[in-house]
C-alpha cells in the first residue's frame, strides 16, 4: 500500500485519497470558439510521462482538501507536495518548517 502525506493531516493510506489527474492544466478562455478537436484535446488528452509528474490529489476520507503532488511514476515515490496557498514543499520537513516560519512571520506582520 502506498503512503501519501497529506499537507494538513500527515501520512495516510492511499485508500483515503482520490487522484484528480494531471495538475496545471489551463482551461481555455474562450470555449465557444474551440473546435470539437480542440475541446476534446482539452478534456481528454493528458501527458503520461515516465518519471516525474505533477498530479492533483483529494484527501477524500480525511480533511477533504485538494493539493498538488510531484510523484515519480516509475517508483511511485512522492517527491513533494504543494497546497494552493504555498509552493512545492519537500517531504523531508526542512522546507515545511521554513514555510511554517514564513507563514507565522506574515501573520505577525498582519496584526
ZIWORA-V874602 format. One record per backbone hydrogen bond with DSSP energy under -1.0 kcal/mol. CO is the residue of the C=O (numbers start at 0). NH is the residue of the N-H. If there is no record, write none. Layout:
# ZIWORA-V874602
CO,NH / CO,NH
This chain:
# ZIWORA-V874602
1,13 / 3,11 / 5,9 / 9,5 / 11,3 / 12,15 / 13,16 / 15,60 / 17,57 / 20,55 / 29,32 / 34,38 / 35,39 / 36,40 / 37,41 / 38,42 / 39,43 / 40,44 / 50,72 / 52,70 / 53,22 / 54,68 / 55,19 / 56,66 / 57,17 / 57,59 / 58,61 / 58,63 / 64,58 / 66,56 / 67,81 / 68,54 / 69,78 / 69,79 / 70,52 / 71,75 / 76,71 / 79,69 / 80,88 / 81,67 / 88,80 / 92,96 / 93,97 / 94,98 / 95,99 / 96,100 / 97,101 / 98,102 / 99,103 / 100,104 / 101,105 / 102,106 / 103,107 / 104,108 / 105,109
